[in-house]
């Protein structure tokens, strides 16, 4: 069996990002299709599961735990469960990231 979710069913948020929560579709993962303007990004937070980021375009500054690093197109980052993290678009174009959450539900504790 399979499920097809059409683009029209995944409407972007005002900032351009699309949200897919797996539990609503029988999937074991959830994801954000990030499409942020320069300077945008989430505040510091953490999840009780790992998160994997696939950078498609743009440049971002990531904070994971006590480390800070920059990443660009083609880079993949993984943050372990429970690790505080955030990112900010540091480029002058849109930042496109696929953020895969290893959970059928989004579970997030905001830290800022």
C-alpha positions in Angstrom: 0.0 0.0 0.0 1.1 3.6 -0.5 -0.1 7.1 0.1 0.3 10.1 -2.1 0.1 13.5 -0.6 -0.3 16.1 -3.3 1.4 19.5 -3.0 -1.9 21.3 -2.7 -2.5 19.4 0.5 0.8 20.7 2.0 0.2 24.4 2.0 3.3 26.5 2.9 3.3 28.6 6.1 3.6 32.4 5.7 7.4 32.1 5.7 7.3 29.7 2.8 8.1 26.5 4.7 6.0 23.3 4.3 5.2 21.0 7.2 4.6 17.2 6.9 3.6 15.4 10.1 3.9 11.7 9.5 1.2 10.5 11.9 -1.5 12.1 9.7 -0.3 9.9 6.8 0.8 6.6 8.3 4.5 7.6 8.2 7.1 7.0 10.9 8.9 10.3 10.2 7.9 14.0 10.0 9.7 16.8 8.2 9.9 20.5 7.5 10.7 21.7 4.0 12.3 24.9 5.1 12.2 27.9 2.8 13.5 30.8 4.9 14.5 34.4 4.0 17.9 35.8 5.1 18.0 36.2 8.9 15.2 33.7 9.5 15.4 30.4 11.5 13.9 28.7 14.5 14.8 29.7 18.1 16.8 27.3 20.3 14.9 24.1 21.0 15.3 20.3 21.3 13.5 17.0 20.5 13.4 13.6 22.2 14.5 12.1 18.9 17.2 12.8 16.3 16.9 15.4 13.5 18.6 15.2 10.1 19.1 18.3 7.9 19.7 18.1 4.2 20.8 21.6 2.9 19.5 22.1 -0.6 20.4 25.8 -1.2 21.6 28.8 0.7 23.9 29.0 3.8 23.1 28.5 7.4 24.7 28.9 10.8 23.9 26.0 13.1 24.1 25.8 16.9 24.1 22.3 18.2 24.8 21.9 21.9 27.8 24.1 22.6 29.1 24.0 19.0 28.5 26.5 16.1 29.2 25.7 12.5 28.2 26.9 9.0 26.8 24.7 6.3 25.8 25.0 2.6 24.3 23.2 -0.3 24.8 19.4 -0.3 25.8 19.3 3.4 23.9 16.9 5.7 23.9 17.4 9.5 22.5 15.1 12.2 21.7 16.2 15.8 21.2 13.6 18.5 18.1 13.3 20.5 17.9 15.8 23.4 20.6 18.2 21.9 19.6 21.9 21.9 19.8 23.3 18.4 18.8 26.1 16.1 19.8 27.5 12.7 19.8 30.9 10.9 19.9 31.8 7.3 23.2 33.7 6.9 23.1 34.0 3.1 21.5 36.7 0.9 19.1 34.2 -0.8 16.4 31.8 0.5 17.6 28.9 2.6 16.1 25.5 1.6 16.6 22.6 4.0 14.8 19.3 4.4 14.5 18.7 8.2 13.7 15.1 8.9 12.4 14.3 12.4 12.7 10.7 13.5 9.2 10.7 14.8 5.6 10.5 13.4 4.8 13.5 15.6 6.6 16.7 16.2 7.7 16.9 19.8 9.5 20.1 20.6 10.7 21.9 23.8 11.4 25.5 23.2 14.5 26.8 25.0 14.5 30.5 24.1 
